[in-house]
Protein backbone atom coordinates (compact mmCIF):
# COMPACT_ATOMS: atom_id res chain seq x y z
CA UNK A 1 0.00 0.00 0.00
CA UNK A 2 1.11 3.54 -0.63
CA UNK A 3 2.18 5.70 2.27
CA UNK A 4 -0.35 8.42 2.95
CA UNK A 5 -0.06 11.46 5.21
CA UNK A 6 -2.99 13.84 5.62
CA UNK A 7 -2.64 17.27 7.20
CA UNK A 8 -5.67 19.32 8.22
CA UNK A 9 -6.10 22.64 9.99
CA UNK A 10 -9.25 23.80 11.76
CA UNK A 11 -9.70 27.26 13.12
CA UNK A 12 -12.56 28.51 15.23
CA UNK A 13 -13.04 31.50 17.51
CA UNK A 14 -11.01 30.00 20.37
CA UNK A 15 -8.40 27.61 18.96
CA UNK A 16 -6.31 26.35 16.09
CA UNK A 17 -6.16 22.59 15.60
CA UNK A 18 -3.47 21.03 13.37
CA UNK A 19 -3.88 17.30 12.76
CA UNK A 20 -1.48 14.94 10.98
CA UNK A 21 -2.72 11.43 10.17
CA UNK A 22 -0.83 8.61 8.47
CA UNK A 23 -1.84 5.16 7.29
CA UNK A 24 1.03 3.28 8.94
CA UNK A 25 0.77 0.58 11.60
CA UNK A 26 0.19 3.02 14.47
CA UNK A 27 2.00 2.90 17.80
CA UNK A 28 1.84 -0.04 20.21
CA UNK A 29 -0.63 0.77 23.00
CA UNK A 30 2.03 0.35 25.70
CA UNK A 31 4.15 3.11 24.10
CA UNK A 32 1.36 5.54 23.25
CA UNK A 33 1.20 7.20 26.69
CA UNK A 34 4.97 7.69 26.77
CA UNK A 35 5.12 9.73 23.55
CA UNK A 36 6.19 13.27 24.22
CA UNK A 37 8.07 12.46 27.43
CA UNK A 38 11.84 13.07 27.45
CA UNK A 39 14.10 10.15 26.51
CA UNK A 40 11.18 7.80 25.79
CA UNK A 41 11.80 6.05 22.51
CA UNK A 42 11.24 2.68 20.89
CA UNK A 43 14.00 0.13 20.57
CA UNK A 44 13.95 0.76 16.79
CA UNK A 45 14.67 4.48 17.18
CA UNK A 46 18.12 5.88 16.58
CA UNK A 47 17.29 9.25 18.19
CA UNK A 48 17.47 10.45 21.76
CA UNK A 49 13.73 10.69 22.44
CA UNK A 50 13.73 14.49 22.68
CA UNK A 51 11.93 15.67 19.52
CA UNK A 52 8.33 15.06 20.62
CA UNK A 53 9.18 16.17 24.16
CA UNK A 54 10.40 19.54 22.86
CA UNK A 55 7.25 19.88 20.74
CA UNK A 56 5.04 19.04 23.74
CA UNK A 57 6.76 21.57 26.01
CA UNK A 58 6.60 24.28 23.33
CA UNK A 59 2.87 23.70 22.88
CA UNK A 60 2.28 23.78 26.65
CA UNK A 61 4.19 27.05 27.02
CA UNK A 62 1.84 28.54 24.43
CA UNK A 63 -1.17 27.32 26.44
CA UNK A 64 -1.89 24.38 24.15
CA UNK A 65 -1.28 20.67 23.97
CA UNK A 66 -0.22 17.86 21.66
CA UNK A 67 -2.23 14.65 21.58
CA UNK A 68 -1.08 11.32 20.16
CA UNK A 69 -3.44 8.49 19.31
CA UNK A 70 -3.95 5.57 16.98
CA UNK A 71 -6.65 5.95 14.33
CA UNK A 72 -9.53 3.50 14.59
CA UNK A 73 -9.02 2.52 10.94
CA UNK A 74 -5.25 2.04 11.38
CA UNK A 75 -2.51 4.62 11.34
CA UNK A 76 -1.37 7.27 13.76
CA UNK A 77 -2.69 10.74 14.64
CA UNK A 78 -0.74 13.66 16.08
CA UNK A 79 -2.84 16.69 16.94
CA UNK A 80 -1.62 20.12 18.03
CA UNK A 81 -4.20 22.36 19.70
CA UNK A 82 -3.32 25.99 20.40
CA UNK A 83 -5.54 28.66 21.92
CA UNK A 84 -6.05 31.87 20.00
CA UNK A 85 -5.13 35.05 21.79
CA UNK A 86 -7.90 37.59 22.12
matplotlib code that plots the C-alpha trace (Angstrom):
import matplotlib.pyplot as plt

x = [0.0, 1.1, 2.2, -0.3, -0.1, -3.0, -2.6, -5.7, -6.1, -9.3, -9.7, -12.6, -13.0, -11.0, -8.4, -6.3, -6.2, -3.5, -3.9, -1.5, -2.7, -0.8, -1.8, 1.0, 0.8, 0.2, 2.0, 1.8, -0.6, 2.0, 4.2, 1.4, 1.2, 5.0, 5.1, 6.2, 8.1, 11.8, 14.1, 11.2, 11.8, 11.2, 14.0, 13.9, 14.7, 18.1, 17.3, 17.5, 13.7, 13.7, 11.9, 8.3, 9.2, 10.4, 7.3, 5.0, 6.8, 6.6, 2.9, 2.3, 4.2, 1.8, -1.2, -1.9, -1.3, -0.2, -2.2, -1.1, -3.4, -4.0, -6.6, -9.5, -9.0, -5.3, -2.5, -1.4, -2.7, -0.7, -2.8, -1.6, -4.2, -3.3, -5.5, -6.1, -5.1, -7.9]
y = [0.0, 3.5, 5.7, 8.4, 11.5, 13.8, 17.3, 19.3, 22.6, 23.8, 27.3, 28.5, 31.5, 30.0, 27.6, 26.3, 22.6, 21.0, 17.3, 14.9, 11.4, 8.6, 5.2, 3.3, 0.6, 3.0, 2.9, 0.0, 0.8, 0.3, 3.1, 5.5, 7.2, 7.7, 9.7, 13.3, 12.5, 13.1, 10.1, 7.8, 6.1, 2.7, 0.1, 0.8, 4.5, 5.9, 9.2, 10.5, 10.7, 14.5, 15.7, 15.1, 16.2, 19.5, 19.9, 19.0, 21.6, 24.3, 23.7, 23.8, 27.0, 28.5, 27.3, 24.4, 20.7, 17.9, 14.7, 11.3, 8.5, 5.6, 6.0, 3.5, 2.5, 2.0, 4.6, 7.3, 10.7, 13.7, 16.7, 20.1, 22.4, 26.0, 28.7, 31.9, 35.1, 37.6]
z = [0.0, -0.6, 2.3, 3.0, 5.2, 5.6, 7.2, 8.2, 10.0, 11.8, 13.1, 15.2, 17.5, 20.4, 19.0, 16.1, 15.6, 13.4, 12.8, 11.0, 10.2, 8.5, 7.3, 8.9, 11.6, 14.5, 17.8, 20.2, 23.0, 25.7, 24.1, 23.2, 26.7, 26.8, 23.6, 24.2, 27.4, 27.4, 26.5, 25.8, 22.5, 20.9, 20.6, 16.8, 17.2, 16.6, 18.2, 21.8, 22.4, 22.7, 19.5, 20.6, 24.2, 22.9, 20.7, 23.7, 26.0, 23.3, 22.9, 26.7, 27.0, 24.4, 26.4, 24.1, 24.0, 21.7, 21.6, 20.2, 19.3, 17.0, 14.3, 14.6, 10.9, 11.4, 11.3, 13.8, 14.6, 16.1, 16.9, 18.0, 19.7, 20.4, 21.9, 20.0, 21.8, 22.1]

ax = plt.figure().add_subplot(projection="3d")
ax.plot(x, y, z, "-o")
ax.set_aspect("equal")
plt.show()
